[in-house]
Amino acid sequence: MSLEGTTALVSDRYLITAEVDAGATVTAGQLVYVSAAGFIPKVKPTDGARKDVIGVALTGGTAGKKITVICRGLVRVIASAAITALSRISSSTAGKVAAVAALDAPASYTEAAMQTELDKIEQWIGRALTAASADGDVIYALIYCIP
């Protein structure tokens, strides 16, 4: 399945205009995060599990170019590894998605153990609606980014 023709299946109220940050290139289907705040935020492709993902790029561009980003809706994204359908997903490297490990009740409720579990919640960006068997597979996902 290709990302060509990636379109949002939602109203335009979940679409924003963003500017690609210096030194970055964004392609359609990549998850992006805010690298510099502003009325028109600057974005870069995600570089791992992040808490500041704002959505999926619907259009691509190079540094300084304006792109369209969807914050909520049904999209096609690229998996970074195998993902089971209906798994919670988060960002990964190169603007891809990864399955989120299930929440776990820590054996001891130390601050560090609790923070690890809270980080998982903050990194959720949606659910995989179809499965991926390997890195590079294109899947459908329902995203609901809350930056």
BAGU-380022 format. One record per residue: residue number from 1; residue in one letter; chain; x, y, z of N, C-alpha, C, CB in turn. Coordinates in steps of 0.001 Angstrom, whole numbers. Glycine has a CB too. Example, Ala and Ser with C-alpha at 12.3 -4.5 7.8 and 13.67 -1.06 7.14 Angstrom:
# residues 2
(1 A A (13190 -5690 7800) (12300 -4500 7800) (13200 -3300 7800) (11308 -4473 9046))
(2 S A (12850 -2250 7080) (13670 -1060 7140) (12900 30 7870) (14084 -598 5725))
//
This chain:
# residues 147
(1 M A (854 -1165 0) (0 0 0) (904 1233 0) (-974 -5 1227))
(2 S A (603 2183 -821) (1393 3407 -949) (758 4540 -164) (1541 3804 -2420))
(3 L A (1552 5538 172) (1019 6728 832) (555 7754 -180) (2063 7342 1751))
(4 E A (770 7490 -1453) (344 8423 -2486) (-1152 8653 -2389) (719 7903 -3881))
(5 G A (-1548 9905 -2454) (-2960 10234 -2371) (-3489 10221 -958) (-3747 9291 -3199))
(6 T A (-2596 10323 41) (-3037 10357 1435) (-3975 11537 1626) (-1826 10450 2408))
(7 T A (-5146 11262 2110) (-6108 12332 2362) (-6763 12104 3709) (-7174 12403 1240))
(8 A A (-7197 13185 4288) (-7896 13109 5567) (-9355 12801 5305) (-7746 14427 6374))
(9 L A (-9938 11991 6148) (-11350 11645 6019) (-12140 12338 7119) (-11555 10109 6082))
(10 V A (-11831 13608 7358) (-12481 14399 8392) (-12715 15806 7874) (-11637 14424 9686))
(11 S A (-13423 16605 8658) (-13633 17991 8259) (-12328 18767 8402) (-14753 18646 9103))
(12 D A (-12266 19919 7767) (-11038 20703 7789) (-10758 21371 9121) (-11092 21737 6731))
(13 R A (-11625 21250 10095) (-11340 21881 11388) (-10192 21199 12115) (-12579 21865 12263))
(14 Y A (-9792 20014 11682) (-8661 19325 12285) (-7390 19451 11448) (-8997 17868 12488))
(15 L A (-7415 20333 10460) (-6245 20564 9625) (-5592 21873 10043) (-6627 20590 8121))
(16 I A (-4267 21894 10085) (-3563 23130 10371) (-2481 23337 9320) (-2956 23108 11796))
(17 T A (-2051 24571 9181) (-916 24887 8325) (307 24995 9219) (-1151 26210 7509))
(18 A A (1397 24386 8810) (2647 24442 9561) (3771 24733 8576) (2909 23107 10345))
(19 E A (4901 25156 9103) (6073 25434 8280) (7161 24439 8638) (6571 26896 8475))
(20 V A (7786 23845 7621) (8861 22893 7862) (10072 23654 8401) (9223 22109 6559))
(21 D A (10639 23176 9505) (11760 23837 10170) (13050 23688 9365) (11951 23269 11576))
(22 A A (13990 24586 9646) (15287 24578 8968) (15972 23223 9107) (16188 25681 9528))
(23 G A (16560 22768 8031) (17299 21514 8047) (16432 20271 7992) (18136 21457 9254))
(24 A A (15129 20444 7882) (14221 19291 7874) (13537 19143 6521) (13167 19430 8983))
(25 T A (13139 17928 6238) (12293 17620 5092) (11175 16736 5611) (13099 16920 3926))
(26 V A (9957 17074 5259) (8794 16306 5694) (8132 15715 4461) (7789 17193 6502))
(27 T A (7745 14438 4545) (7001 13806 3461) (5604 13447 3956) (7742 12543 2937))
(28 A A (4668 13382 3032) (3294 13030 3382) (3273 11696 4109) (2401 12973 2123))
(29 G A (2498 11634 5184) (2370 10409 5963) (3263 10355 7176) (2657 9247 5108))
(30 Q A (4203 11293 7314) (5074 11302 8488) (4404 12003 9660) (6404 11981 8162))
(31 L A (4644 11481 10863) (4234 12183 12080) (5174 13366 12270) (4254 11229 13336))
(32 V A (4609 14484 12719) (5435 15667 12951) (5195 16215 14351) (5141 16748 11896))
(33 Y A (6204 16902 14876) (6094 17551 16177) (6462 19019 16022) (7004 16856 17232))
(34 V A (6043 19835 16976) (6341 21263 16941) (7771 21473 17403) (5349 22070 17823))
(35 S A (8606 22001 16515) (9999 22278 16864) (10204 23740 17233) (10918 21902 15709))
(36 A A (9256 24600 16849) (9297 26017 17228) (7863 26533 17233) (10205 26860 16245))
(37 A A (7469 27154 18341) (6097 27633 18490) (5851 28878 17639) (5797 27934 19961))
(38 G A (4587 29153 17408) (4181 30342 16680) (2785 30147 16137) (5165 30659 15548))
(39 F A (2207 31240 15590) (874 31129 14996) (884 30077 13894) (406 32494 14436))
(40 I A (1936 30069 13099) (2177 28978 12148) (3394 28240 12697) (2413 29508 10640))
(41 P A (3164 27123 13406) (4282 26430 14066) (5254 25823 13061) (3751 25336 14988))
(42 K A (6500 25687 13492) (7500 24988 12682) (7494 23530 13132) (8942 25639 12831))
(43 V A (7635 22628 12182) (7557 21207 12492) (8722 20435 11892) (6246 20633 11994))
(44 K A (8959 19270 12483) (9945 18309 11991) (9350 16918 12129) (11302 18424 12769))
(45 P A (9848 15949 11343) (9404 14558 11543) (9838 14066 12918) (9975 13627 10433))
(46 T A (9050 13213 13524) (9380 12702 14851) (10681 11904 14807) (8233 11830 15394))
(47 D A (11381 11921 15938) (12679 11251 16048) (12678 10208 17163) (13785 12276 16297))
(48 G A (11495 9755 17536) (11348 8774 18605) (10002 8966 19268) (12492 8894 19639))
(49 A A (9819 8342 20420) (8569 8497 21177) (8553 9887 21786) (8425 7398 22289))
(50 R A (7586 10702 21391) (7520 12096 21823) (6160 12407 22418) (7812 13040 20654))
(51 K A (6128 13457 23259) (4884 13915 23867) (4298 15111 23132) (5115 14270 25321))
(52 D A (5018 15649 22147) (4599 16877 21476) (4228 16689 20013) (5684 17887 21574))
(53 V A (3775 15499 19644) (3341 15237 18272) (2047 16012 18019) (3135 13699 18024))
(54 I A (1977 16704 16878) (747 17445 16577) (-83 16797 15483) (1083 18854 16175))
(55 G A (498 15857 14739) (-304 15201 13721) (519 14537 12639) (-1225 16182 13103))
(56 V A (-176 14258 11526) (407 13585 10373) (423 14569 9211) (-386 12287 10006))
(57 A A (1562 14662 8544) (1684 15540 7382) (846 14989 6234) (3166 15689 6954))
(58 L A (-34 15820 5694) (-815 15422 4514) (-106 15820 3238) (-2210 16049 4551))
(59 T A (776 16804 3355) (1596 17243 2231) (3034 17284 2714) (1134 18642 1678))
(60 G A (3958 17268 1796) (5359 17301 2157) (6003 18612 1762) (6090 16153 1516))
(61 G A (7218 18821 2265) (7951 20025 1912) (9332 20039 2532) (7182 21250 2338))
(62 T A (10124 21016 2096) (11462 21204 2630) (11462 22443 3517) (12511 21331 1488))
(63 A A (12612 22737 4120) (12739 23849 5060) (12104 25131 4527) (14204 24095 5376))
(64 G A (11268 25741 5360) (10628 27006 5009) (9323 26883 4254) (11553 27806 4209))
(65 K A (9001 25715 3759) (7760 25508 2999) (6596 25257 3936) (7908 24332 2020))
(66 K A (5421 25672 3524) (4197 25431 4301) (3631 24067 3907) (3134 26569 4061))
(67 I A (3169 23323 4918) (2543 22020 4687) (1235 21967 5457) (3486 20852 5113))
(68 T A (416 20974 5140) (-834 20751 5856) (-672 19542 6763) (-2018 20548 4871))
(69 V A (-1116 19709 8009) (-1008 18647 9015) (-2405 18356 9545) (-34 19054 10183))
(70 I A (-2750 17075 9669) (-4024 16681 10271) (-3765 16257 11714) (-4705 15525 9459))
(71 C A (-4572 16795 12629) (-4402 16517 14060) (-5294 15384 14553) (-4689 17764 14862))
(72 R A (-6413 15172 13886) (-7348 14096 14255) (-7974 13530 13000) (-8449 14610 15226))
(73 G A (-8154 12219 12990) (-8851 11605 11878) (-8237 10295 11446) (-8885 12537 10728))
(74 L A (-8773 9769 10369) (-8332 8508 9780) (-7249 8809 8756) (-9524 7738 9127))
(75 V A (-6070 8234 8953) (-4924 8512 8089) (-4168 7223 7772) (-3982 9537 8751))
(76 R A (-3280 7326 6785) (-2340 6245 6499) (-976 6686 7009) (-2295 5899 4959))
(77 V A (-310 5805 7742) (996 6097 8329) (1923 4905 8109) (867 6422 9847))
(78 I A (3214 5126 8346) (4211 4077 8143) (4616 3506 9502) (5456 4627 7376))
(79 A A (4597 2192 9601) (4976 1500 10840) (6490 1374 10936) (4320 105 10909))
(80 S A (7006 1406 12168) (8443 1226 12396) (8790 -228 12724) (8913 2139 13529))
(81 A A (7769 -1035 12955) (7934 -2451 13303) (6553 -3098 13238) (8590 -2632 14738))
(82 A A (6468 -4360 13574) (5178 -5045 13594) (4235 -4370 14589) (5361 -6534 13952))
(83 I A (2973 -4211 14195) (1950 -3609 15048) (680 -4430 14893) (1702 -2098 14682))
(84 T A (78 -4796 15994) (-1190 -5519 15979) (-2328 -4532 15765) (-1394 -6317 17295))
(85 A A (-3303 -4917 14952) (-4468 -4055 14739) (-5119 -3735 16077) (-5489 -4727 13785))
(86 L A (-5566 -2517 16239) (-6215 -1947 17409) (-5261 -1615 18556) (-7255 -2886 17896))
(87 S A (-3959 -1778 18328) (-2986 -1377 19340) (-2946 139 19441) (-1585 -1934 19010))
(88 R A (-2650 627 20643) (-2363 2051 20794) (-1033 2313 20120) (-2337 2490 22306))
(89 I A (-906 3494 19508) (332 3824 18814) (904 5140 19313) (99 3893 17310))
(90 S A (2212 5277 19114) (2917 6513 19425) (3895 6790 18291) (3655 6422 20805))
(91 S A (4603 7899 18401) (5578 8234 17374) (6832 7388 17531) (5929 9723 17430))
(92 S A (7558 7302 16439) (8819 6580 16418) (9803 7402 15584) (8643 5124 15839))
(93 T A (10934 6821 15257) (11925 7534 14453) (11439 7709 13016) (13266 6786 14469))
(94 A A (12001 8694 12322) (11733 8968 10909) (10264 9249 10621) (12189 7807 10072))
(95 G A (9525 9762 11623) (8121 10105 11399) (7198 8905 11305) (7997 10906 10155))
(96 K A (7645 7748 11779) (6842 6526 11726) (6076 6337 13031) (7736 5299 11446))
(97 V A (5235 5290 13076) (4489 4957 14287) (4978 3629 14860) (2976 4892 13995))
(98 A A (4763 3467 16161) (5129 2239 16862) (4022 1886 17835) (6489 2392 17603))
(99 A A (3909 610 18143) (2942 177 19154) (3425 634 20530) (2749 -1375 19121))
(100 V A (2477 995 21386) (2801 1411 22748) (2674 188 23658) (1864 2582 23231))
(101 A A (3666 7 24507) (3606 -1104 25455) (2414 -896 26394) (4938 -1220 26266))
(102 A A (1803 -1989 26789) (660 -1920 27697) (1066 -1299 29029) (66 -3318 27923))
(103 L A (130 -606 29637) (385 -48 30965) (605 -1185 31946) (-789 858 31428))
(104 D A (1446 -926 32916) (1801 -1951 33879) (1745 -1342 35279) (3211 -2540 33576))
(105 A A (1176 -2053 36217) (1178 -1590 37606) (2563 -1903 38171) (25 -2279 38464))
(106 P A (3343 -870 38497) (4697 -1118 38992) (4687 -1894 40307) (5438 201 39175))
(107 A A (5730 -2688 40496) (5857 -3450 41739) (6012 -2512 42929) (7052 -4414 41664))
(108 S A (6707 -1409 42698) (6824 -391 43744) (6404 934 43127) (8292 -316 44332))
(109 Y A (5694 1702 43873) (5191 2961 43344) (6180 4094 43583) (3847 3299 43971))
(110 T A (7392 3903 43075) (8389 4962 43143) (8044 6013 42100) (9826 4403 42921))
(111 E A (8585 7188 42271) (8322 8260 41307) (8768 7863 39901) (9032 9550 41738))
(112 A A (9928 7251 39791) (10447 6858 38477) (9555 5818 37799) (11864 6309 38615))
(113 A A (9097 4829 38571) (8237 3789 38003) (6912 4364 37534) (7990 2683 39025))
(114 M A (6346 5266 38308) (5076 5897 37922) (5264 6796 36709) (4497 6709 39092))
(115 Q A (6391 7512 36649) (6627 8405 35516) (6735 7619 34218) (7898 9230 35739))
(116 T A (7342 6446 34269) (7444 5595 33076) (6059 5261 32536) (8216 4298 33398))
(117 E A (5128 4932 33417) (3771 4596 32993) (3017 5832 32502) (3005 3938 34144))
(118 L A (3198 6956 33167) (2548 8195 32728) (3072 8641 31368) (2764 9307 33762))
(119 D A (4362 8435 31116) (4941 8792 29813) (4260 8017 28688) (6461 8517 29800))
(120 K A (3940 6746 28924) (3254 5950 27904) (1929 6600 27522) (3018 4511 28405))
(121 I A (1194 7082 28515) (-102 7715 28258) (88 8998 27465) (-841 8008 29580))
(122 E A (1061 9814 27855) (1291 11082 27169) (1773 10902 25735) (2291 11900 27935))
(123 Q A (2328 9757 25418) (2855 9515 24076) (1828 8891 23129) (4064 8621 24163))
(124 W A (669 8483 23625) (-353 7918 22747) (-790 8964 21737) (-1566 7410 23561))
(125 I A (-894 8560 20486) (-1436 9479 19476) (-2641 8885 18765) (-361 9838 18453))
(126 G A (-2971 7634 19052) (-4115 7030 18394) (-4084 5519 18438) (-4187 7486 16977))
(127 R A (-4826 4909 17497) (-4906 3445 17402) (-4671 2987 15976) (-6269 2940 17897))
(128 A A (-3967 1881 15860) (-3781 1247 14556) (-5083 531 14198) (-2560 245 14567))
(129 L A (-5616 810 13041) (-6847 130 12617) (-6550 -1103 11781) (-7735 1083 11826))
(130 T A (-5350 -1152 11218) (-4900 -2339 10488) (-3536 -2737 11044) (-4827 -2071 8933))
(131 A A (-3124 -3947 10755) (-1871 -4466 11298) (-694 -4190 10371) (-1989 -5959 11551))
(132 A A (490 -4133 10961) (1755 -4055 10221) (2571 -5282 10586) (2545 -2727 10545))
(133 S A (3223 -5872 9603) (4045 -7038 9903) (5527 -6697 10011) (3844 -8091 8844))
(134 A A (5915 -5498 9515) (7331 -5133 9556) (7522 -3629 9387) (8104 -5882 8470))
(135 D A (8729 -3184 9613) (9113 -1787 9390) (8812 -1410 7940) (10624 -1562 9718))
(136 G A (8205 -252 7748) (7912 233 6407) (6516 -83 5912) (8886 -327 5464))
(137 D A (5779 -936 6614) (4400 -1238 6209) (3529 3 6396) (3826 -2436 7028))
(138 V A (2631 240 5463) (1682 1342 5572) (399 802 6189) (1405 1999 4179))
(139 I A (-75 1469 7232) (-1292 1040 7918) (-2271 2196 8025) (-965 486 9314))
(140 Y A (-3524 1864 8295) (-4529 2871 8598) (-4551 3063 10109) (-5941 2457 8053))
(141 A A (-4671 4312 10519) (-4723 4623 11943) (-5722 5727 12192) (-3341 5026 12470))
(142 L A (-6310 5699 13355) (-7173 6776 13811) (-6338 7567 14813) (-8534 6234 14451))
(143 I A (-6022 8816 14459) (-5179 9615 15342) (-5986 10674 16055) (-4050 10261 14564))
(144 Y A (-5533 11021 17235) (-6143 12093 18025) (-5034 12735 18847) (-7308 11550 18950))
(145 C A (-4239 13541 18156) (-3087 14173 18794) (-3552 15322 19673) (-2077 14675 17738))
(146 I A (-3033 15367 20877) (-3329 16431 21824) (-1991 17021 22244) (-4155 15905 23065))
(147 P A (-1512 18011 21495) (-176 18544 21796) (-136 19290 23117) (283 19465 20685))
//
